[in-house]
Amino acid sequence: MTDYIEHLGQKLNEIDHEIVRAKARFENCEMADKVKALAELSQLRVRHDDLAKRIEAAKDKGADQWSALRTGFQEEADGLKDTIEKWLTKLG
């Protein structure tokens, strides 16, 4: 379980860095949809932070409930990563 928790932590850390990178790129560009893009990026930040809190809460509950939550956490983390990668690709 510890390896899996570390893997999720690393993935969340990568997502965090990509959100910061995307925000900096959005703030420095002249996109017509800049306000909308920054609002959507803020939503990604909220989803990231919520997932991180839920993972911590699950760790505190112990292994008995961890396996039931594991797949959902992984899917959410993958979804966040995919979304932020699409944003970065869109920026070029």
Secondary structure as UniProt FT lines:
FT   HELIX           2..27
FT   TURN            32..33
FT   HELIX           34..61
FT   HELIX           63..91
//
